[in-house]
C-alpha cells in the first residue's frame, strides 16, 4: 500500500493511507497470548487479471493476486517465504506466502490491529516488528515487538524514550537493526535488545519524512526514502544516502510533483540485477535508480504501486498495489506460482519423475 500522507492535526503516529489492519479480539492475556496459531485456513490470496496497461521488459513474467482484506507491508524470510501484514479494519493478520503462491495465516493478534504502519523482519522463530503509534487509527501500540506464530507478543525495551512514528526496520550489517521514525526525524541503529539506540544522522539537514530503508552490503550504503506531504512529514519524495560520518545526502528524486509517495527495495540479483528500485504511486511506475541517482522506468502501467520487497533467494519482486487491494508478483519464471500448494507441486514433479521410463541399455 502506498504512503499517501495527509495532514494530521496532532502528531499521533501516522498516516493517511497505508498498511491497514484492524479487528478487536477478546480473551487476550497481558502478554498478548492468542488461542489461534500457525498456518491455517484456505489460500488467502487468489489470482486475478493483470492491469490492462502494464508493460514488462523482455524475460519478465507477472501475476497478480487479490485478497479478502487489504494488504500492507511485505518482507521476506531467508527461505523465500514472503510475509504480508493485513491492512484492513476487519482483519488483523500477518500472512505467510510460500514460493507456490499459497498464503496462510502466520499470526493473528491485537498487535496487528489498526491502520497504523507496521513492518517486520525475521528473528529466529519469531517476527521482530515495529509499530507506529496512532490511537486515532485504532492502534495504541508503539515501538518494537517480538511476535510469535501463536499471536503472543512481547515489547522490547528501548532506552531513549518513545518512538511514535516507526516506519521501517531492516537488519544491520554489523549486527542488530536499523530503524526509522518519521516523527523523531532520524534513522537509528539498535545493536541488541536493551542497548542504547544510536542516531545515524548527526549533522547537516535531516529530511523531515524518513520512512523506508534499504542497505546495500556490496557497497556499504544505507538508503533512506523520504516521504513528502503535510506535517509531520515533508520535504520531497526522494532517496537519501546516510553517510558513515552522519549526514543525509540527497541521491535520487523520485517524483517532485506528488505526495502519494511509494516504496523502495534493493535487488541483489536475479531478473532485476543488482540495483535499487523505487515505486512511484502517482506515476504508476517501478523505477530503477541508476548509479548516478537518475531514474529509469523498469515497469509502467501499474495501479498505485507502494510497499515492495525482493525475494533474497531467486530475485522475485512483490509489490503491494492499489491501496493494498492487490499483490503483484514479478519474476523470470512464475510457472509454479498459483499452480497449487508447494507440497502438491513437489509431489506432482516427483510422480512425473518416477513415471518416466529409464532409457534401455543395449
N, C-alpha and C positions, 0 to 999 in steps of 0.2 A: 504494500500500500504506500502511496506516495505521501510525502510530507508537505501538505498544503497549509502553511501556517496562517492562522487568523489572529486578530488582536484579542488578547485576554485582559480583562480589567484587573486581574490580580495574577501574580506570578506563581500560580499553583501548578506546578508540573507542566503539562503541555497540553494543548495540541489543538488541533483543528481537524485533521483528518488523517489518521494513520493507525496502524496496529491496534484495532479494537478487540475487546474481549470482555464479556460481562455475563454472569449468571450467579445468583446467590444460592449457595448450598448450605444446608443445615447439618448439624451434627459434626462440626469440625472442632477438634481439640485445640488447646492453646498453641501447640507447635504445628498446627495445620494438618493433623492426621486425617487422611481421606480413606474411605472404605473401598472405593474402586481403585484398581491398579492395573498396570501392564497394558499390552497392546490388545485391544478388544474391538468387537463390532465389525460391520461391513466396511468395504473400502470407502474412505471419507472423501475421495475425490473421483470425479467422473470425467471422461474425455468429452470435449466439445470442439466445435469448429474453430479454426484459426481466424484471426481478424482478416477481413476481406482485403485490406490494403497492405498487409505485411510483405516486406521484401527481405529475402535472405541471401547471403552470399553463397557462391557455389560450394558444395560439400557440407553444408549445414542443414540439419533437419530440425523441425519444430513440432511440438504437440502442446495442446492447451487443455487445462483441466479446470473445472468449477467444483465448488463445494457447497454444502447447505448453509455454511456460515462464511462470513468474510474472513480473509486471511491477512496476517501481518508479517512480522519479521521472519526471515528464514536464515538458518545456519546449518552447517554440515558437521557430522561426526567424522572421525578418521576412517571409518569403514564404509563411507559413501552414503550413509543414512542421512537424509535431509530432515530437519526439524522445522516446523512452521507453527507459529503462535496463531490461535484464532483471533479474530478482530471483529467481534460481533456481540451485541448486547444480550443475545440469547445463547451464548456458548462461552465456555471457559476451558479451552483445550490447548494442549500442546500436542500436535500430531507428529508422527514419525513416518517418513515415506522411504521405502526401500528402492533399490535400483530398477525394479519392475514397474514402479508407479503405484504400488499398493500402499495406501495410507491407513494407519491405525492410530488410535489414541495412545499417546505415551503417558500423559498425565492429565488429570482434571483437578483443579484446586481453586480456592478463593483467591489465591495469589495471582491467578490468571484473569481475574475479573476486571471490568472497567475498560475504558477506551484510551488508556494511557500507553505510553511507549514501553515495550519490553524487548530485550534482546538477550541472547544466551550463548554459552559455549559449553562444551563437554567437560565435565570434571569427574573422572573415574566412571562410576556407575550412576552419577547424578548430573544435573544441569546446573551450572552457575549462571544466574540470570540477574539482570538489572531491572529496576522498577522506577519509572518516572512518577513522582508524587502529584496526583491530580484528583483530589476528592470530588470535585465537580464532575469528573469524568467517570466516577463510580469505583475508584480505587484509592485506598488510603495508605497503601504500602509505599515505602521509599527505600532506596539503597540497593544492596546486593544480597541475594538469597541463594541458598542451595536447595534445589527442588529435586525430589526423588520420584520414581515412577508411580509410587502409590499415592502421590499427591501431597505427601508431607513435605514440610519445608523448614528451613532454619535461617534466621537472619545473621549475616556476618557483621562483626563489629568493625566499624570504620572510625578512625581516630580524630579526623579533622572536621567534625560537625556533620550536618545533614547535607545530603546530595539530593536535591529535589527535582533535578532536571536530567537525570541519567538517560543517555540515549544510545550508547553502544559499548560493548565490551569485546575485546579480542585478546588472544594470547600474546604475551610479550616475548621477544626472542631470548632474553636473558633470564626468563622465568617470570612467573606472575602474569599480570594482565595490564593492558592499557584500557582506560575507560574515559568517556567524555561526559560532560554535564553542560548543557546549553544555558542553564540558569546561573551557574557559577563561572561560566565562560573560560573553560580550560580543558586540558587533557591531562590525566594523571597516570602514574604507574603505581600499581599495588603489587608488592613482591610476594606477599602471603597474607593470610587472614590475620588481623591484629596488628600488622605492620603499618607504619605511617604512610599515608598516600603522598606521593611526590608530584607536585605540579610540573608539567613539562615546558610550558610557555612562561618564561620568566622575564622577558624583555620585549621591547617593541610593542606594536599594536596587536591586541588579541581580538581575532574575529568574534563577533557577538552571537553567533549561532552555530557553534561547532557540534556536529552530530555524528555522522558515520565515519568510522575509522578503517584503515587498511594498512597492512605492513608488508613491505617487500623485503624479504630476508636476503635476496640475492644482492641487493644494493644497499641494504641497511637504511631504508627510507620509511618513515611513518607519514601517511597521508591522513588528512582530516578534511571532510567536506563541511562547508559552511552553508547553512540554510538561510535563505533570505526571507524577509517578511516583516510584519509588525513586531514590536517589542513583545516578549522578551528575546526574540531572535533579531536578526538584522544583517546589514551588510549586503554582499552579493552572493548569488548561488555559484559557488566556486570551490576548487580544491586547493588546499594549502599543504606545503611540506613543513613538518615540525623538525627543525634542525637540532643537532646534538647540543648546541650551545643555547638552546631555549628560545628560539624565535619562530614565529609562524610566517612563512614566506609564500606569497601568492604564486601558485603554479599553473592553474588552468581555470579559465572562466567557462562555466557550463552554459548558463542562459542568463543574460543580464536584464532581460525584459519580463521575466516571470518569477513569481514567488511560489509556484507549485512545487519546485524542487524535485528530488528524486533520490536514488541510491547510488552506491559505489562499491566496487569489489575488485580484487586483484586476481587475474588469471595467471597461473604458473605453468601452464602447458595445455596440451590437447588442442581442440579445434580453434580456440581463441588465442593460442600462443602465450607468450609471457608479456602481459601488458595490464595496465589499469583501465577499467571501464566505468562509465557513469551512465545512469539513466536520466533522461530529460523528459519529465512527465508532460510538460506543456507541448513539447515538440514531438512526442510520441516516438522517441529515438533511443537506441542504445549507442553510446558514443565511445570510441576508443580514444584514450588520452595518449598522444604521442610523446616521445622523449623531450621535445621542446615545449610541451604544455599546450600545444594546439590540439583540437579535437576533430575526429573524422567520424562520419556516420558508419556504423557497422550494421545496424538493422534499423529499418524505418517502418512506419505504419502500425506502430504499437498503440494500445489504448492505455494512456496514463501509466507508463512503467514506473515502478517505485523500488521498494527494497529488493535486493538481489544478492546471490552468492554463487560462487563456483564450486563444483564438486572437486575436492582435493585429489581424488583418485583418477578420474577419467576426464576432467575438464568440462563436464556438462555445466550449463548455466540455468538456474531457476530465477525467474523474475516474477514478483507479485505485481499484477496489473489491475487497472480499472478499479481503483479504490478497494482492492482486496477481493474483488469478485472472481478473479481468475488467476491461475498459476501457469506461466509459460515455461516450457521445458525445452531447452536448446542443446543440441549435441550433434556429433558426426554420425552416430548410429543409434537410433532410438527404436529399433525393431523390437527390443524386449520391453519397452515402456508401454504400459496399457494393454499388455497381451496376457494378463493373468498374473497370479501371485508369483513371487520369485521361486518358491518351492515347486509350484506347478510347472513353471518353465524349465527348471532344472530337471524335474522328473521326466518331462517330455523329451528333453535333449538326451537324457540317459537311455530312455526307451528307444529312441531313434538309433542311437549308437549301438545298442545291444542287438537290434534287429537287422543291422547292416551286415550282409554276408561277408565272410572273410574271403579274400582272393584265393583261388585254387592254386595248389602247388603241383607243378608237373615235373 
